[in-house]
Amino acid sequence: MVKAMVYTFLAIAFIVLLLSPNKWHRHRSMSLNRRFGHKVSFDPLVSRIERWKEDKGSNEKFTYVPETEDAEEYFQDDGNLNTTLRLVILFPLIDNAPKDGKIGAEELGVWITQQAVDRLRYRTDKMISWHDKNGDGAISFDEYLPHFTSKDIEQNSMGHGDAGWWMEQFKNADVDSSGSLDFNECNDFLHPEDSRNEEILRWLSREKMKHMDDDDDGKMNLDEFKRHAYEIYKSYADFENSPALTPTAEEKFAELDIDKDEKVCIEELRPLLSYLHPGELFYAKYFTRHLMREADDNKDGYLTLEEMLNHNSIFYNSLYEDDDEEYDYEDDENDFHDDL
């Protein structure tokens, strides 16, 4: 069991989803809460300690662990992290464009995004170390999914989770057609929502469409859009600007429907994909906005060290969360396709 960080933003952004009668929406919203809180972090030291605890299978209270290099100086006698000291140390590292004694949204966004990138790369590196049986630094299909037989692959069944379904994803990620995935290809394969590979994004759009296309015509009409996509999009759009500026379902549908055939096809769905299947980099953007909104007391668009110290709990939410708030985690290698 691993605790989930619960941010104010998530309570706002996903309240509609949590109340949705659609089982898939409820599952997805819970997964988003877990993934956001678990993987987007402000402090790389916190991430390192959480990774150590994950590797050891530990669910103990967040405290210093001896194996975490150079961490001891940041912990108090009771074993708790000295968040004041950490903020004092981190502030000048974030304040660098320019170094003017205050942190803007762009500076904070670069920092948070880098933490997300590091998290993704860490996960990919660990997955390769688990599956790379011949030690060549890459993963073949057989190494990653050894339970599929030659017959399974020949049958090429495209059902969810079948050999053909997995093989299609694998081939999309295998840009150089080498038959194995190097680090960058594996990173795209494991984290398709954060990939820039066009074939992967096209596949992801098709997978999302399958869950929203009730009449199986390969497209989404307005009613289907309202039932399956709009409230998810709206929860983010309301946070991006304000509810008053969020387009209505009809307005957003018309914007997506480029050819004006009163249906949204897979290609037209692409601008909405990051909302329907958000990744760590997408979350990093929202986490940045959340921190800026909560800590910017004078609303000048910048954070001073004093403001950050006054709101240290939002930067270190996992240290202040309710001990009763616990969730089960799926295996990381299956996380993304379980949410489709």
N, C-alpha and C positions, 0 to 999 in steps of 0.2 A: 504494500500500500504506500502510495506517495501522496503527500499533501498537495493540494492545488492552491496556487496563489489566486485570490479573488480580487480583482480590481473594480473600482467604481465604474469604469467604462463598460466592463463586461456586463455588469448588472443592467446598464442602460441599453447596451447594444443588442443583447440577446434576450430581453424580457419577452418579446413577442414570440421568439422561437421556443422558449421554454414553455409557453402556454399553448403552443400549436398542437392540434390533435394528430398531426401527421407524425407517425413513429420515426420516420427517417429524419425529419427536422429535429425532433427531440434528441435523437442520438447524436446528430451532427453538432447541435448547439452545445451538448455536454462535452463532446470531444474538443470543440473549439476552446471552451473554457479551460480544459485541462492543458491543451497544447500551448495556449497563450501564456498561462501562468507558469507552466513548467519550463518553457524553452526560451522565452524572451526575458533577458536579464539586464539589469543596469550595471552591475559590478562583476567584472571577470573573476574576481576572487570567489564570490558567491557561486558562480557557475562551476569553478574548479572543484569546490567542496561538494557541491551537489552531484557532480559527475563521479567523484570519488565514492560518495555514498551509494550511488546507483550501481557502480561496479562491484561494490562490496555487498550489495543487497541490504543496505542499512536503511531503516526508517526512523532512526533516532532523531532527537531534537537537533536543530542546526547548531553545531558547536565546532570549535577547532578540532581538526584531526591531524595527528603528527605527520602523516604521509603527504599532506598538502604543503608543498615547498614554500618557504618564506611567508607563511600565513600567521605564525605565532604572534608577531609583533602587533597585529591588528585585533587581537582578542584580549578581553578583560580577564581578571582573575577568576570570574565565575564561568568562563568558557564562552561567553556571548561576544558576538562581533561588536567592536567599537565603531558604530556607524558614523559617528561624528568625525573620528580620525580618518575613516575611509573617504568620506566626502571631501575632507580637506586635502587628502592626497590626490583624489581623482579630479577635483575641480580644475587645476591648471592643465591637466592632460586633455580635458575636453575643450577648455577655453583656449583655442589656438587659431581661430580664423575670423578676426584677429585676436591677439591676446590683449583683451581690454577690461578684464575683471568681471565679465559677464558672459553668460552662455546663451546664444540664440538657438532658435528651433533647428536651424540647419546644422549647427555644431553638435547639438544633442542628437539629432537624427543620424548623423554620420557615426557617432559613437555607438548608439543603440543598434544600428544596422550592422556594424562590425561585430558586435556581440552575437547577433543572430547568425551571421555568416560563419563565425567561429564555431557556433553550436552545430550548424549543419555539417561543416567539415569534420568536426569531431565525430559525429554520428557515422558519417560515411567512412572515415578511417577505421572506426571500430568494426563496422560491418565487413569491410574488406579483410581485416585481420581475422575475423571469424570464419569467412568463407573461402579465402584464397589458399586452397590446399597445396598447390604446387609452388607457392611463394614467388610468383612472377609479378606481383603487385597489381594484378587485374583479376576480375571474376568472370568465369565462363558461365553459361546458362546451367550446365551440369553441376558446377560448384555451388551455385546459388540455390538451385532447386533440384537437388539430387533425387528426390522421390519420384520425379517424372521419368517414365520409361521411354525407350525409343518408340514404342507403339503409341504411347500418349502423345508424343511430339508429332508422329506421322498422322495421327487422327486429327490433330490441329483443332480440337474443340475450342470454340470461342466463348463458352459460358464463363461467367464470372469466376475467376480463380482457376480455370482450367489451363492446360498446357499452352494451347494456342493463344489464350488471353494474355498469359504472362509473356509468351514469346513475342507477341506484337509490341508490348512495352519494351522488352529487351532490345529488339531490333531498332526501335525508334531512338533509343539511347545510344546504341552502338553506331556512332556517327561515321567512324572509319571502316565499318563492316569487317572488323577483325575477328568477330566471333567471341570477343570478351570485352568487358568494360574496364577502362582505366579509371583513375580517380575521378576526373571531371565527368566522365560519362556515367559512372556509378552514382555520383552526386545528383545528377539529373534524374537518373532512374529511381533513386530512393526518395527524392524530393521533387516530384514533377510540378507541384504548384509553384516552386521557386525557380523553375528552369526557364531558360530562354530558347530552348530547342523547339523550333516550330512544329516538328512532327509530334513531339510530346504534348505540346499545348493543344494541338488539334485533336489528339487522342483523348486528352482530358476533357475537352469540350464535348466530344461525342459521348463520353461516359456520363457527364453531367446531364446531357440532353435526354439520355435513356430514362432517367429518373423523373423527368418533368414532362415527357411526351406521352401523355395518357392514351392518345388515340393511335400511337405508333405510326405516325405519318412522317417522322423524321424532323418535324419542326414543332415549334411551340406557339400556340395561339394565345390570345389575350387572357382567356380564362385559365389556361395552364400556367401562364406567366404569373397571374395573381395568386394562384394556389401554391406554386412551388418556388418562385424566385423573388417576387417583389419585396416581401417582408424581410427577407435576408438582406437584399440590397438596401432597403430603407433603413435598417438598423445601423448600417455603416454611414449612409449618406446623412442621416440626422446628426451623427457625431461629427462628420466632416465639416458641416456648415451649421445649419440649424433646421429643425423640422419645417419651418416656414419656407425654406428654400429647396426642400427635397421635392423632386418631380412626383406627380401622382403616378399611379400604375399606368394609366392611359398615356401620359406624357412620356414616360420612360420607354414604354413599349414602342411608341411611334418613333422615338429617337433611335432605337435599335433596329427597327424595321426599315432598313435602307431601301429595299426594292418596293416597298409599299404594297406587299401582297397580303398584308394583315397576318403574317406569321413571321416568327424569328427562326432562321435556320442556324446551323451550327456555326458558320462563319460570322453571322450577325451576333451570335451569343458571346463572342470572344471579349468584347469590352467589359462584359459583366463577369467574366470567369474568375478574376481575382477576388470578387465579392462572394461568389458562390463556393469557391474552393480556395480560401486564403491560405497563404503560406507564412513562413517565419518572417520573411522580408516585409510582407504586407502588414503583419502584426507589429513589426518594429515601428512602422510609420504611425500606427495608432497608439502604441505605447508611448512614443515620443510626444504626441499631441496630448495624451492624458497627463503626462508628467508636467508639461508646460502649463496646461490649464490649471492644474491643481496647485502648483508651487509658485506661479507667477503672481504674487500678491498685489503688486501695483499695476498689473496688466500692461506693462510696457513692452511685452514681447521678449523679455530676457529674464534669465535666472541669475541672481547673485548667489554667492556662497551662503549668505545669511538666509535667503529664502529657501535654499535647499536644506540647510540645517533645521529650519523651522518646520520642514515637511519631510524629515528623514524617513518617516514610516512609509511613504508612498514609493520611495526609492528602494526600500528594503521590506517590501510587503510580506515576503515569505517568513520574515523573522517575527512578524506581529500577527500572523493569521491565527484563526481559531483552531485549536488543537483537535476539535471534533470534525473538521472539514477534511475528509479523506476520500480518495477515489482510487479505483483500480486502473492500471495502465496496460494497454495492448503492447505487444512486441513492436518495437520501432520499425522493423522491416516490413510489418504488415499494416502499419498505422494508416498510410495514405489510402490504400485501396479498400480498407474496411469502411472508410467514410464515404465512398462513392455510392 
